[in-house]
């Protein structure tokens, strides 16, 4: 508190007294009290307040000095920046900066160019619509989505000119998004979005661990086929989760399976976290995958804690089966020594409103990988999704889809087991050389041929999603209504350049899958379905086993066609408990010689065709093929039927013009092939 120290005192006297003795003792305080008529405590408090005021004033003065210096520095920086902006030059041409008038003119020119490109697009669309007999979607609907085959089907030059690529975040550098087109402008992930994603992945990991470690009552075992499905009542007590789709047709698919695979745990984890290797590991399931952004790198050496945002498109079996697309988080965690869990869980991303919502939603799914001492791994897989795709799936495949076996856990682990076994066979240098037919004389040559066969299967599976198929009503014939035809301008590496026509059809046959597979892999039966053999017998000149089952092999076949002495056939065959596949492609002798010499086969152009065989998914059907070394039909395969997909590809022209006569030829070719197959298998009376 302030007060006057005497009737005749003033502020100058007070200041002089304070400076002369800022800390008076008791005697001095009593003396001042007598002189001023005040209590010594009042004197004590006055000096305390005065000392505080003096200290505050000194601090404020120091702070003001610092602020003035900082203000002067900022003003100097602003002045320097303004001077630099006046002298800035264009980094491209070294010229002066564009003024506002020039910028407006440039913007106006861009608008004019855009209008011109749209007009050109409309003209070409109208011309193409008249040609194919159906309207072409508006340009906004043509924006490419990851994994879409529109860019590979009927893609004239105007598409790239009119649309361009999405602008990607430059901070991502040369990451995995450099070579893909997204239906939105990816501007990175904000801190808030990342926080939500981390929480989603963490909760998904906790839920998946419970699904992996708890059997009953969370899982019910089906008595007919031994598969496991989630008990919805028990699940909803543990995991409170609302339905993602507000549709009466939406359904849940759940499954769990476990297998021993011939690959160590860290190799599996590295392959799963690499999107390109992920596609290579599952070529018959995953048609495209991309890592959008790595959110957490994880611990070096074991990848524990790794978190990344990914995109995936899955498609199997037939064009009649709707593909599935997911934006999801993949999170890896080591929970014990030698034990990892990897979870995939969908997230609400991208946030743009103009993106068509996917009809598939991945609830916490994934796998547990247990390291084993023999270099193998015990993999337990859980698939749990909510889907609303029944209307998009042909009735021929609805039983199979609704049984959860089409994209179920068993398909993932069986495919993983077979691919790991195939890789082990390709690396084994002690395989018996008598299998090779004396044509391939080195392990490098065998590995190169098997690598080429793997790429052939991968390319073949990639064409099955004919979402932008062309309909040619004038080509309809009896028993031919299910043929789907797509035309694309092929510019992909490893495939012949030019116009390629792809045609596929699927049909039901009242035969076990094993019988149909035996028919196609029998060289003597090839004349009944291979149009390239022209009715002549074929000779297998090389045979490479790529699995324990005798039906799993890569072969080189010479068709006895007098006019095609320079042409061979590369063929890949496999069979597992869920079905089988036979894929083949013509290949010239110089390319075969290049591969069997052990050189890189990635540049060899191949255009595969083939067959996919699966069970029909009906409850009374249990005709999966045995994976043992026995070639006999499995138990129960006499009942039920099979679904067969026939897909052909033909290079009709090296130019970029779509030839309707060529399309008609391919359509007729696949129709006649199906009729010959049905006749040979005594199934001509089918509707």
Secondary structure, 3 states (H helix, E strand, C coil): CCCCCCCCCCHHHHHHHHHHCCCCCHHHHHHHHHHHCCCHHHHHHHHHHHHHHHHHHHHHHHHHHHHHHHHHHHHHHHHHHHHHHHCCECCCCCCECCCHHHHHHHHHHHHHHHHHHHHHHHHHHHHHHHHHCCCCCCHHHHCCCCCCCCCCCCCCCHHHHHHCCCCCCHHHCCCCCCCCCCCCCCCCCCHHHHHHHHHHHHHHHHHHHHHHHCCCCCEEECCCCCCEEECHHHHHHHCCCCCCCCCCCCEEEEEEEEEEECCCHHHHHHHHHCHHHHHHHCCCCEEEEEEEEEEECCCCCCCCCCEEEEEEEECCCCCCCCCEEEEEEEEEEEEECCEEEEEEEECCCCCCCCCCCCCEEECCEEEEEEECCCCCEEEEEEEEEEECCHHHCCHHHHHHHHCCCCCCHHHHHHHHHHHHHHHHHHHCCCCCHHHHCCCCCCHHHHHHHHHHHHHHHHHHHHCCCCCCCECCHHHCCCCCCCCEEEEEEECCCCCCCEEEEEEEEEEEECCCHHHHHHHHHCHHHHHHCCHHHCCCCEEEEEEEECCCCCCCEEEEEEECCCCCCCEEEEEEEEEECCEEEEEEEEEEHHHHHHHHCCCCCCCCCCCCEEEEEEECCCCCCCCCCCCCCCCCCCCCCCCCCEEEEEEEEEEEECCCCCCHHHHHHHHHHHHHHHHHHHHHCCCCCCC
